[in-house]
Amino acid sequence: MFNSSENKFILTEEGLPIIEASIQFEQNIRHGYFYLDTCSSINIVDESFVNSNGLESSFRGLADSSNKATVTNVRFRVGDNYFEEKFHAIRKKSMPKEDGYSILGILGIGFMNKNKILYNNYQQVIYMNSNSELFDSRSVIKMEYTNAGLPLIKTVFDGKEQWCLVDTGAAFNIACEPVFGDYTFQPITHDEANMLWSFGDKIMTLPAGLDFSVILDGEDKTHNIHYHEEFSVPVCGDKKYLDVDSGREIRVLLGNDFLRRHQWIMDFGNNVIYAK
């Protein structure tokens, strides 16, 4: 079925995908792991692993804060495959941390698209340069992209279409308050608020159970797939959307745990998702 390179990855304790890799640094080789993050528009690396020469740039975190970085070329290896890509090199203290794993950085959406990766979360494997056939037994969801290259799908909440980010780098789902329509937001529990972290940024959230459906490619709404999931709802400040892209207000995000439990397969060669 596949004419490509197969590489296994593992899930962290929080359920995020990391893949074993090595970086060629001057005369040294550093071994560790990269996160696989579809909602990172850039590749990120710990600056201590690479040459510091490069152009200065910045990138935006979850809470809209700006982070400075140096852009540099990095040569690395995943399995039997060698790559050279541009990375934003950031300070080690700003990098995500995982107990028991040396985190080298993050492989973002550009890497996924360039190498036509097929991301199979429930079997914890990616195929590079995949020439996959259609999964006849699965429904097909079309992926579109923001201007920054992040993957979007169409969903329906409370009878209204909502653009939704599909984020392998998040262990949680997010829904901003406008997806509730005319109803007052009522969290399903009264536990302490959760804190979502992204490169030092934090957003306070509360959990809420929501019904929604996913719009299938080429089908009418009667054939959509329906789900009931728990979402983290930002409650600090005036968080009406996660991002605005060419006039599209993006209010919903589906995280990696959702993809794994529902056995979604992301095909970046054909820009579709195969759902059961």
Stockholm file with secondary structure:
# STOCKHOLM 1.0

chainA/1-276         MFNSSENKFILTEEGLPIIEASIQFEQNIRHGYFYLDTCSSINIVDESFVNSNGLESSFRGLADSSNKATVTNVRFRVGDNYFEEKFHAIRKKSMPKEDGYSILGILGIGFMNKNKILYNNYQQVIYMNSNSELFDSRSVIKMEYTNAGLPLIKTVFDGKEQWCLVDTGAAFNIACEPVFGDYTFQPITHDEANMLWSFGDKIMTLPAGLDFSVILDGEDKTHNIHYHEEFSVPVCGDKKYLDVDSGREIRVLLGNDFLRRHQWIMDFGNNVIYAK
#=GR chainA/1-276 SS CCCSEEEECEECTTSCEEEEEEEEETTEEEEEEEEECTTCSSCEEEGGGSCCCSEEEEEECTTSCEEEEEEEEEEEEETTEEEEEEEEEECGGGSCCBTTBCEEEEECHHHHHHTTCEEETTTTEEEESCCCCCCTTSEEEECEECTTCCEEEEEEETTEEEEEEECTTCSSCEECGGGGTTSCCCCSCCSCCEEEEETTEEEEEEEEEEEEEECCTTCCGGGCEEEEEEEEEECSSCCCCSEEETTEEEEEEECHHHHHHTTCEEETTTTEEEEC
#=GC SS_cons         CCCSEEEECEECTTSCEEEEEEEEETTEEEEEEEEECTTCSSCEEEGGGSCCCSEEEEEECTTSCEEEEEEEEEEEEETTEEEEEEEEEECGGGSCCBTTBCEEEEECHHHHHHTTCEEETTTTEEEESCCCCCCTTSEEEECEECTTCCEEEEEEETTEEEEEEECTTCSSCEECGGGGTTSCCCCSCCSCCEEEEETTEEEEEEEEEEEEEECCTTCCGGGCEEEEEEEEEECSSCCCCSEEETTEEEEEEECHHHHHHTTCEEETTTTEEEEC
//
